Amino acid sequence: MRIPKHIGVIPDGNRRWAVEHGMEKKEGYEKGLHPGLALFKKCRNMGVKEITYYGFTADNTKRPKEQTIAFTKACVEAVQMLSQEDAELLVLGNTKSDMFPKQLLPYTERKVFGKGGTKINFLVNYSWQWDLGYGKQTHNILHSDDVSRIDLLIRWGGRKRLSGFLPVQSVYSDFYFIDEYWPDFSPKHIDEAVNWYSKQEITLGG
């Protein structure tokens, strides 16, 4: 089975999962913490070299305040959990915005934790406009230039869209969609996605 070097992760469906389980929408975010760690361990064991998680976007901060607080807290805890693993961790997002959590500022330069090995990119308060320097004629550097091309992009929650996720690195990605919500993550999702990916013809436009 051909293993993708870099997997992108869009962990969608936390709010819908919460509502279906009789909870408030804001309660769904913390339910995605342990799935995120389980995915990392699964991918590491499979030999995946790099993983990028979509934490929250600049557009997400337009949601009700209680939800914004909840998903920000969940992202901080997720990064702190991953920093306990053997990983090379980088948080990417607009740090000049008040919506960027100050607790994550120390992670905005890639750091090696434990024995290192697997690269982890975590997008927080991210937008493609910020990444590409949209509207700034003097800007010619991609903020995410330390992130490699994504081979396989997996989205949970049934929605079939990119939602602004790393538009440059995903230009030749294969997309795999999962109907289950992110809190219902199972390692079999990765097995099925990678098995599907290994059967695709990769030409990179050639």
C-alpha positions in Angstrom: 0.0 0.0 0.0 1.4 3.4 -1.0 1.5 5.6 2.1 1.1 9.4 1.6 3.9 11.5 2.9 1.7 14.3 4.0 -2.0 14.1 5.1 -4.2 17.1 5.6 -7.0 16.9 8.2 -10.3 18.9 8.2 -12.0 17.7 11.4 -15.5 18.9 10.7 -18.9 18.1 12.4 -18.2 18.9 16.1 -21.2 21.2 16.5 -23.6 18.9 14.6 -22.3 15.9 16.7 -23.0 17.9 19.9 -26.6 18.8 18.9 -27.3 15.2 18.0 -26.1 14.1 21.4 -28.3 16.6 23.3 -25.5 19.0 24.0 -24.8 22.7 23.3 -22.9 23.3 20.1 -19.9 24.7 22.1 -19.5 21.3 23.9 -18.6 19.5 20.7 -15.1 21.0 20.3 -13.5 19.3 23.3 -14.8 16.0 21.9 -12.3 16.3 19.1 -9.2 16.3 21.2 -8.6 12.6 21.7 -9.5 11.8 18.1 -6.8 14.3 17.1 -4.2 12.5 19.2 -5.4 9.1 18.0 -5.0 10.2 14.4 -1.5 11.4 15.0 -0.5 8.0 16.5 -2.1 6.1 13.7 -0.4 8.1 11.0 2.9 8.0 12.7 2.8 4.2 13.0 1.9 4.0 9.3 4.9 6.0 8.3 3.2 9.3 7.4 5.9 12.0 7.6 3.8 15.1 7.9 0.2 16.0 9.2 -1.6 19.3 8.9 -4.7 19.9 11.2 -7.2 22.6 10.4 -7.8 24.1 13.8 -9.9 27.2 13.2 -10.1 29.8 10.5 -10.4 33.6 10.7 -13.9 33.2 9.4 -14.8 30.8 12.3 -14.2 33.7 14.7 -17.5 35.2 13.5 -19.4 32.5 15.4 -21.1 33.2 18.7 -18.6 34.2 21.5 -19.2 31.0 23.6 -18.3 28.9 20.5 -15.3 31.0 19.7 -14.0 30.6 23.3 -14.6 26.8 23.2 -12.9 26.1 19.9 -9.9 28.3 20.8 -9.5 26.5 24.1 -9.7 23.1 22.3 -7.0 24.1 19.8 -4.7 25.3 22.6 -5.2 22.0 24.4 -4.7 20.0 21.2 -1.4 21.7 20.5 -0.3 21.1 24.1 -1.2 17.4 23.9 0.7 17.0 20.6 3.8 18.7 22.1 4.0 15.7 24.5 4.7 13.4 21.5 7.7 12.8 19.4 7.0 15.5 16.8 8.2 18.6 15.1 5.4 21.1 15.7 4.4 24.3 14.0 1.4 26.5 14.6 0.4 28.7 11.6 -2.0 31.6 11.6 -2.4 35.4 11.8 -0.7 36.2 15.1 -1.3 39.9 14.7 -5.1 39.3 15.2 -6.6 39.5 18.7 -8.2 36.2 17.9 -4.9 34.3 17.9 -4.5 32.6 21.3 -1.4 34.0 23.1 -0.7 30.6 24.6 0.3 29.4 21.2 2.8 32.1 20.3 5.7 29.9 21.5 4.8 27.3 18.8 4.8 29.7 15.8 8.4 28.6 15.0 8.8 24.9 14.4 10.1 23.2 17.5 11.2 19.6 18.1 9.5 17.7 20.9 10.7 14.4 22.3 12.7 12.5 19.6 11.0 14.5 16.8 10.3 12.8 13.5 6.8 13.5 12.4 6.1 17.1 11.3 2.8 18.5 12.6 1.3 21.7 11.3 -1.6 23.2 13.2 -3.6 25.9 11.5 -5.0 28.4 14.0 -6.8 31.7 13.0 -5.7 30.8 9.5 -7.0 32.3 6.3 -5.8 31.9 2.7 -5.8 35.7 2.4 -3.3 36.0 5.2 -1.2 33.1 3.9 -0.9 34.6 0.4 -0.6 38.2 1.6 -3.7 39.0 -0.3 -4.0 42.7 -1.2 -0.4 43.5 -0.2 1.7 44.3 -3.2 5.0 44.1 -1.2 4.3 40.6 0.1 5.9 37.9 -1.9 6.5 35.2 0.8 4.0 32.4 1.5 3.5 32.3 5.3 3.1 28.5 5.1 6.3 28.0 3.0 7.6 25.5 5.6 4.6 23.2 4.8 5.1 20.6 2.0 2.7 19.6 -0.7 -0.3 17.6 0.6 -0.8 14.2 -0.9 -4.1 13.2 0.8 -6.6 15.6 2.3 -9.3 13.9 4.5 -12.4 15.8 5.6 -14.9 14.4 8.2 -18.5 15.5 8.6 -19.9 14.9 5.1 -19.2 18.3 3.6 -17.2 18.3 0.3 -15.3 21.5 0.2 -11.8 22.9 0.9 -12.9 25.8 3.1 -9.7 27.7 2.4 -7.4 24.9 3.6 -3.8 25.6 2.4 -4.7 26.3 -1.2 -1.2 26.2 -2.5 -0.1 22.9 -0.8 -3.4 21.2 -1.7 -3.3 22.1 -5.4 -2.6 18.4 -6.4 -4.1 16.7 -3.3 -6.4 13.7 -3.6 -9.6 14.4 -1.5 -11.3 11.8 0.6 -14.6 12.6 2.4 -16.0 10.8 5.4 -19.6 11.2 6.4 -19.0 10.5 10.2 -18.5 13.6 12.4 -15.0 14.2 13.7 -15.8 13.2 17.3 -16.7 9.7 15.9 -13.2 9.3 14.5 -12.0 5.7 14.1 -8.5 4.5 13.1 -10.3 2.5 10.3 -11.1 5.9 8.7 -7.4 6.3 8.1 -7.0 2.7 6.9 -9.8 3.2 4.4 -8.6 6.6 3.2 -5.0 5.4 2.7 -6.2 2.2 0.9 -8.3 4.4 -1.4 -5.3 6.8 -2.0 -2.9 3.9 -2.8 -5.2 3.0 -5.7 -5.2 6.5 -7.3 -3.0 7.3 -10.2 -0.7 10.1 -9.2 0.5 12.1 -12.2 0.9 15.7 -10.7 -0.4 17.0 -14.0 2.0 15.0 -16.1 
